[in-house]
Amino acid sequence: MSTVTNRSLRSDQGDGFVRLTDSVVGVGMTVIGLSVLAIARVITGDTAAFGLNVFEWVALALAAAGLTVVALGVGSFLGTFETTPEERGTVGPALGFGGIAFAAGGLTASQTLGLPLVVSLPAALVAGLAVGGFVTLAREDLGTTLPAGGLALLVGALVLADVVTAGWTWAPEGFSVTFPGYMVIPVLAVVASLVACWAAVSARSGFGAAGRQSAAYFLVGLNAIGMLVVLATLILFIGVKGFGRATQGIVFDPLAFEFYWPFVMDGYNFRPDVANGVFPAVAGTVWLVIGAVLTGVPLAVGAAVFLSEYAERGRFTQLVEVATNGLWSTPSVVFGLFGYAFLVPRFGNTTSLLSGMLVLGFMLLPLVTITSREAIKAVPDEYRDASAALGVSQWETIRSVVVPTALPGIVTGVILGVGRIAGETAPILLVMAGGLRDDAPSVIGSFQFVARPPFVVNDALLQSAPALPYQLYATITAGVSGNEEFGWATAFVLLAVVLSFYAIGVGTRIYFRRRLQHE
């Protein structure tokens, strides 16, 4: 009977412990959401509910989360909660909390108290070493929860005590910048909430190795969610700004097989009584990407095949790796300057669509080479050995087995590269920029066969052409069109074009993956 009673008590205790940790995570996520909305100025310090403004509610939530985190740590230390913490803290949290204490101590000494550097720097070091030493030497449950809860309590107390308010400003000495309170409070709240949630997740798994692993997974997952939120926010912002103007006047009649989208299917004519469009720029962007893919992808895949299947590992391949990584990290304007100095003089000494294709192809080359090489190296050697055992030559093995197996990874690299080059402005500005009044490039219709080398000519490739990135720059930054709505609509169409390229690439990758699985 007593055994059943003890198990029941432990179960109730564990359930209460889990509920406390989950409540901290829930409150922290709410605070982070409100803080992000405040940073985006969706809500302001004047937004109030039940007599308190949003920052006061955030401060109360932080204070409650901080107290709960401290209670979790103290309860674990006293044996109230069943946990398995390490006897000493770990280096990672010690460095993190020590860094926060170093920054807080230095700023307080130099900015609040006005102490000189020779005094404020040692004060910051003492604060950082004290907190970092405590986290390292104390038992893990106390070293994890007390600094995390204390940080949340401190931020909440600063706001509730009106030390930092929405109208408060901070102008650091020696810097020509002013930080307003309505931005400082949300940033501090996000940091304090993340730390409190991290400590609560670690406590939920009982600290120790399991707690550290759970906390790491939590931060990684939260980072992934944050990336998705940023992407969704960007798309939503551009959509809200440009959707109305971009979709104005659309005619769609499926019965009559009629579809007319003025903004995408018309050009720009500078007439105030006519709705202008961006069709020439859309066509120029599409041809740019097609030309860059045709120029860069075959060379990149060929280089990846040679380096992975033929070249022996040595200084040459190491040199190629360094050069490839260096090219990928090279700023796009450098590629544009190269095209302006080397390609433009050789193509009639004028900007042209062909120059833009080649420059963007050069930009695409390093990334596709890197990803293609990794995809080819990931193909199991058993595939090559099985093919060789059947008497198939090395080239036939590469062509029929290795490359098709690596194709999903190669397509992934192409998708990433196209996403970068489709929105580049600096290279296009230098080697291809066309005006708003230019017509769409008629690449297919301009092919002509002649009796002299090179026997095929195409005037459209050797002329300037408009493109969406440059047109967007000229519209918003330089104010060429004089209409801000037109610029946002252009940004919306550019985003739609880039996402369309992504969709085509993802669809292609899925197709080849399914084909490999069926085979």
C-alpha positions in Angstrom: 0.0 0.0 0.0 2.8 2.4 0.9 4.6 1.6 -2.4 1.5 2.5 -4.4 1.2 5.8 -2.4 4.9 6.6 -3.0 4.6 6.0 -6.7 1.5 8.2 -6.8 3.3 11.0 -5.0 6.2 10.8 -7.4 3.9 10.8 -10.4 2.1 13.9 -9.1 5.4 15.6 -8.4 6.7 14.8 -11.9 3.5 16.1 -13.5 3.8 19.4 -11.6 7.4 19.7 -12.6 6.6 19.2 -16.2 3.7 21.7 -16.1 6.0 24.3 -14.6 8.7 23.9 -17.3 6.0 23.9 -20.0 4.5 27.1 -18.6 7.9 28.8 -18.8 8.3 27.7 -22.4 4.8 28.9 -23.3 5.2 32.3 -21.6 8.6 32.7 -23.2 7.3 32.0 -26.7 4.5 34.5 -26.1 6.9 37.1 -25.0 9.1 36.4 -28.1 6.1 36.8 -30.3 5.0 40.1 -28.8 8.6 41.4 -28.9 9.0 40.5 -32.6 5.7 42.3 -33.3 7.0 45.3 -31.3 10.3 45.3 -33.2 8.3 45.3 -36.5 6.2 48.1 -35.1 3.0 46.2 -35.6 2.3 46.9 -32.0 3.7 49.9 -30.0 4.2 50.9 -26.4 0.8 52.6 -26.5 -0.9 49.3 -27.2 -2.7 48.5 -23.9 -5.0 45.9 -22.3 -6.6 45.8 -18.9 -4.8 49.1 -17.9 -1.3 47.9 -18.8 0.7 48.6 -22.0 2.3 45.8 -23.9 5.7 46.3 -22.5 4.4 46.1 -19.0 2.7 42.8 -19.8 6.0 41.6 -21.3 7.8 42.6 -18.1 5.3 40.8 -15.9 5.6 37.7 -18.0 9.4 37.8 -17.8 9.3 38.2 -14.1 7.0 35.3 -13.7 9.1 33.1 -16.0 12.3 34.1 -14.2 10.8 33.3 -10.7 9.6 29.9 -12.0 13.0 29.1 -13.5 14.7 29.9 -10.2 12.1 27.8 -8.4 12.9 24.9 -10.7 16.6 25.1 -10.0 16.2 25.5 -6.2 13.7 22.7 -6.1 16.0 20.4 -8.0 18.9 21.3 -5.7 16.8 20.6 -2.5 15.5 17.3 -3.9 11.9 18.5 -4.3 12.1 17.5 -7.9 13.7 14.3 -9.1 16.5 15.3 -11.5 20.0 14.1 -12.4 22.2 17.2 -12.7 26.0 17.2 -13.1 28.0 18.1 -10.0 29.6 20.9 -12.0 28.5 23.2 -14.8 29.7 23.0 -18.4 31.8 25.4 -20.4 29.2 26.5 -22.9 26.7 28.0 -20.5 29.6 29.5 -18.5 30.9 31.3 -21.6 27.4 32.4 -22.5 26.3 33.8 -19.1 29.8 35.2 -18.5 29.7 37.0 -21.8 26.3 38.5 -20.9 27.6 39.6 -17.5 30.7 41.1 -19.1 28.6 43.2 -21.5 26.1 44.2 -18.8 28.9 45.1 -16.3 30.9 47.1 -18.9 27.9 49.0 -20.1 26.7 49.8 -16.6 30.1 51.0 -15.5 30.9 53.0 -18.6 27.6 54.4 -19.7 25.5 54.5 -16.5 28.1 55.3 -14.0 30.3 57.2 -16.4 33.5 55.5 -15.3 36.6 55.6 -17.6 37.8 52.7 -19.6 40.6 51.8 -17.2 37.9 51.2 -14.5 34.9 49.9 -16.6 36.9 47.2 -18.4 38.2 45.6 -15.2 34.6 45.9 -13.7 33.3 44.1 -16.8 35.9 41.4 -16.5 35.1 40.9 -12.8 31.4 40.6 -13.6 32.0 38.1 -16.4 34.4 36.0 -14.5 32.2 36.0 -11.4 29.1 34.8 -13.3 31.1 32.4 -15.5 32.9 30.9 -12.5 29.6 30.4 -10.6 28.1 28.6 -13.5 31.1 26.4 -13.8 31.6 25.6 -10.1 28.0 25.3 -9.0 25.9 22.2 -9.4 24.4 22.2 -12.9 20.8 22.8 -11.8 21.7 26.0 -9.9 24.3 27.1 -12.5 21.7 26.8 -15.3 18.6 28.2 -13.7 19.8 31.0 -11.4 21.5 33.1 -14.1 18.8 32.4 -16.6 16.0 33.3 -14.1 18.0 36.2 -12.8 18.3 37.7 -16.3 14.6 37.4 -16.9 13.8 39.0 -13.5 16.3 41.8 -14.1 14.8 42.7 -17.5 11.3 42.6 -16.1 12.3 44.7 -13.1 13.9 47.4 -15.3 10.7 47.8 -17.2 8.3 47.6 -14.3 10.4 50.1 -12.3 10.3 52.5 -15.3 14.1 52.5 -15.6 13.6 51.6 -19.2 10.4 52.8 -20.9 9.2 53.1 -24.5 10.1 56.8 -24.5 13.6 56.1 -23.0 16.6 56.7 -25.2 20.2 55.6 -24.9 23.0 57.4 -26.8 26.3 55.6 -26.0 29.3 57.9 -25.6 31.6 57.8 -28.6 28.9 56.6 -31.0 26.7 58.6 -33.2 23.7 56.5 -32.7 20.7 56.5 -30.4 18.8 53.4 -29.2 15.1 54.1 -28.4 13.4 52.2 -25.6 10.7 50.8 -27.8 13.5 48.9 -29.6 15.7 48.1 -26.6 12.9 46.5 -24.5 11.8 44.0 -27.2 15.4 43.0 -27.9 16.2 42.4 -24.2 12.9 40.6 -23.8 13.8 38.2 -26.7 17.2 37.4 -25.2 15.9 36.9 -21.7 13.0 34.7 -22.9 15.3 32.5 -25.0 17.6 32.0 -22.1 14.7 31.2 -19.7 13.2 28.8 -22.2 16.5 27.1 -22.7 16.9 26.6 -18.9 13.3 25.3 -18.6 13.8 22.8 -21.4 17.0 21.6 -19.8 15.2 21.2 -16.5 12.3 19.3 -18.0 14.7 16.5 -19.1 16.3 16.4 -15.6 19.5 18.4 -16.6 22.6 16.3 -17.3 23.4 15.1 -20.8 19.7 14.6 -21.6 18.8 18.1 -20.6 21.6 19.6 -22.6 20.6 17.6 -25.6 16.9 18.7 -25.3 17.9 22.3 -24.8 20.1 22.2 -27.9 17.3 20.6 -30.0 15.0 23.3 -28.7 17.3 26.1 -29.8 17.9 24.5 -33.2 14.2 24.0 -33.8 13.4 27.5 -32.7 16.1 28.8 -35.1 14.5 26.8 -38.0 11.1 28.3 -37.1 12.6 31.7 -36.9 14.0 31.4 -40.4 10.6 30.3 -41.7 9.0 33.3 -39.9 11.4 35.7 -41.5 10.8 34.2 -45.0 7.0 34.4 -44.5 7.3 37.9 -43.2 9.3 39.0 -46.2 6.9 37.5 -48.6 3.9 38.9 -46.8 5.4 42.4 -46.6 6.3 42.5 -50.3 2.8 41.0 -51.1 1.0 43.6 -49.1 3.0 46.4 -50.7 2.8 45.3 -54.3 0.0 42.8 -54.8 -2.7 45.4 -55.4 -0.8 47.3 -58.1 0.6 44.2 -59.7 -2.7 42.5 -60.1 -4.7 45.6 -61.2 -6.8 45.0 -64.3 -6.4 41.2 -64.6 -8.9 39.7 -67.0 -9.6 35.9 -66.8 -12.3 34.2 -68.7 -11.9 30.4 -68.9 -14.8 30.0 -71.2 -13.4 32.3 -73.8 -9.8 31.1 -73.1 -8.8 34.7 -72.3 -6.2 35.7 -69.8 -4.7 39.2 -69.6 -2.4 40.5 -66.9 -1.6 44.1 -67.7 1.3 44.6 -65.3 3.1 41.5 -66.4 2.1 41.4 -70.1 2.6 45.1 -71.0 5.6 47.3 -71.2 6.5 50.7 -69.8 5.7 53.7 -71.9 5.8 56.8 -69.6 2.2 57.7 -70.4 0.2 58.8 -67.4 -3.1 57.6 -68.9 -1.9 54.1 -69.6 -1.2 51.4 -67.0 2.5 50.5 -67.4 3.9 47.0 -67.0 7.1 45.0 -66.7 6.9 42.4 -69.5 10.3 43.4 -71.1 12.0 43.1 -67.7 10.4 39.8 -66.9 11.5 38.4 -70.3 15.0 39.7 -69.8 15.3 38.1 -66.3 14.1 34.8 -67.6 16.5 34.8 -70.5 19.3 35.8 -68.1 18.7 32.8 -65.9 18.3 30.4 -68.8 21.6 31.7 -70.3 23.4 31.5 -67.0 22.2 27.9 -66.4 23.2 26.8 -69.9 26.6 28.5 -69.4 27.5 27.6 -65.9 25.8 24.2 -65.0 27.5 22.0 -67.7 30.9 23.4 -66.8 30.3 23.0 -63.1 29.0 19.4 -63.4 31.8 18.5 -65.7 34.4 20.0 -63.3 32.7 18.1 -60.3 32.8 14.8 -62.3 36.5 15.3 -63.1 37.5 16.2 -59.6 35.5 13.4 -58.0 36.0 10.5 -60.5 39.2 11.2 -62.4 41.6 13.5 -60.5 43.6 12.1 -57.7 43.5 13.7 -54.3 46.5 16.1 -54.1 47.6 19.7 -54.3 45.8 20.3 -57.6 42.4 19.3 -56.2 43.1 21.2 -53.0 44.0 24.3 -55.1 40.8 23.9 -57.1 38.8 23.6 -53.8 40.3 26.8 -52.5 39.7 28.6 -55.7 36.1 27.4 -55.9 35.3 28.5 -52.4 37.0 31.8 -53.0 34.9 32.4 -56.2 31.7 31.6 -54.3 32.5 34.2 -51.6 33.5 36.8 -54.1 31.1 39.8 -54.1 28.9 40.0 -57.1 30.0 43.5 -58.0 33.5 42.0 -58.6 32.0 39.7 -61.2 30.3 42.7 -62.7 33.5 44.6 -62.9 35.2 41.6 -64.6 32.5 41.5 -67.1 32.6 45.2 -67.7 36.4 45.2 -68.2 36.8 41.9 -70.1 33.5 40.9 -71.8 31.9 44.3 -72.8 34.9 45.4 -74.9 34.8 42.1 -76.8 31.1 42.2 -77.6 31.0 45.5 -79.5 32.1 47.7 -76.5 28.5 47.9 -75.3 26.4 46.3 -72.6 24.5 43.2 -73.8 22.3 40.4 -72.8 25.1 37.9 -73.6 27.5 39.6 -71.2 24.9 39.4 -68.5 24.4 35.7 -69.2 28.1 34.9 -69.0 28.7 36.9 -65.9 25.8 35.3 -64.0 27.0 31.9 -65.4 30.4 32.6 -63.8 28.7 33.4 -60.5 26.7 30.1 -60.7 29.8 28.0 -61.5 31.4 27.7 -58.0 28.2 26.8 -56.0 27.1 24.2 -58.5 30.6 22.8 -58.6 30.7 22.5 -54.8 27.3 20.9 -54.4 27.7 18.6 -57.4 31.0 17.3 -56.2 29.5 16.6 -52.7 26.5 14.9 -54.3 28.8 12.7 -56.5 31.0 11.8 -53.6 27.9 10.8 -51.7 27.1 8.1 -54.2 28.0 4.7 -52.6 31.1 3.0 -54.0 29.1 -0.2 -54.2 27.3 1.3 -57.2 30.6 1.8 -59.0 31.9 -1.6 -58.1 28.8 -3.3 -59.3 28.9 -1.5 -62.6 32.6 -2.3 -63.0 32.0 -6.0 -62.2 29.6 -6.1 -65.2 32.4 -4.9 -67.5 31.0 -1.4 -67.9 33.6 1.3 -68.6 34.3 4.1 -66.1 32.7 6.7 -68.3 29.6 4.6 -68.9 29.4 4.0 -65.1 29.6 7.8 -64.5 27.1 8.6 -67.2 24.6 5.9 -66.4 25.0 5.3 -62.7 26.9 8.0 -60.8 25.4 11.2 -62.3 21.8 10.0 -62.3 22.1 9.0 -58.6 23.6 12.3 -57.7 21.2 14.3 -59.8 18.9 15.4 -56.9 21.9 16.9 -55.1 23.0 18.6 -58.3 19.6 20.1 -58.9 19.6 21.4 -55.3 22.8 23.3 -56.0 21.3 24.7 -59.2 18.2 25.9 -57.2 20.4 27.7 -54.7 22.5 29.3 -57.4 19.5 30.4 -59.4 18.0 31.9 -56.3 21.1 34.1 -55.9 21.7 35.2 -59.5 18.1 35.9 -60.4 18.0 38.9 -58.0 21.5 40.3 -58.6 21.6 44.0 -59.5 25.3 45.1 -59.5 26.5 42.8 -62.3 23.5 43.6 -64.4 24.0 47.3 -63.9 27.5 47.1 -65.2 27.2 44.7 -68.1 23.6 44.5 -69.3 21.4 47.4 -68.0 18.6 48.3 -70.3 16.2 51.2 -69.9 12.5 51.1 -69.0 11.5 51.8 -72.5 13.5 48.9 -74.1 11.6 46.1 -75.7 11.7 42.5 -74.5 14.6 40.6 -76.0 13.5 38.4 -78.9 16.3 35.8 -78.5 14.6 33.0 -80.5 13.3 35.2 -83.3 16.7 36.9 -83.8 18.7 33.8 -84.8 20.0 34.2 -88.3 22.2 31.9 -90.4 24.9 33.6 -92.5 27.6 32.5 -94.9 30.5 33.6 -92.8 31.8 32.4 -89.5 30.4 31.9 -86.9 27.5 31.2 -89.4 24.9 32.0 -86.7 24.3 35.5 -85.4 21.8 36.9 -82.9 21.5 40.6 -82.6 19.2 40.3 -79.5 22.1 38.7 -77.5 24.4 41.6 -78.3 22.0 44.4 -77.2 21.1 45.7 -73.8 18.0 44.2 -72.2 15.9 45.2 -69.2 15.8 43.0 -66.1 13.7 43.1 -63.0 16.4 43.7 -60.4 17.9 46.7 -62.2 14.4 48.0 -63.0 13.5 47.7 -59.3 16.6 49.6 -58.4 16.0 52.3 -60.9 12.3 52.7 -59.9 12.7 52.8 -56.1 16.2 54.0 -55.4 16.7 56.4 -58.4 13.0 57.3 -58.7 12.9 56.8 -62.5 9.2 56.0 -62.7 8.2 58.5 -60.1 5.7 56.0 -58.7 6.4 54.1 -55.5 3.5 51.7 -56.1 5.1 50.6 -59.4 8.3 49.8 -57.6 6.6 47.6 -55.0 4.6 45.9 -57.7 7.9 45.2 -59.6 9.4 43.8 -56.4 6.3 41.5 -56.1 6.8 40.2 -59.6 10.5 39.7 -59.1 9.7 37.7 -55.9 7.2 35.7 -57.9 9.7 35.0 -60.7 12.4 33.8 -58.2 9.9 31.6 -56.3 8.8 30.2 -59.7 12.4 29.2 -60.5 12.6 27.6 -57.0 9.3 25.7 -57.6 10.6 24.4 -61.0 13.9 23.3 -59.4 12.1 21.6 -56.4 9.7 19.8 -58.8 12.7 18.6 -60.9 14.5 17.3 -57.8 11.4 15.5 -56.6 10.9 13.9 -60.0 14.5 12.5 -60.2 14.3 11.3 -56.6 11.1 9.4 -57.3 12.6 8.0 -60.5 15.6 6.7 -58.6 13.4 5.1 -55.9 11.3 3.3 -58.6 14.4 2.1 -60.3 
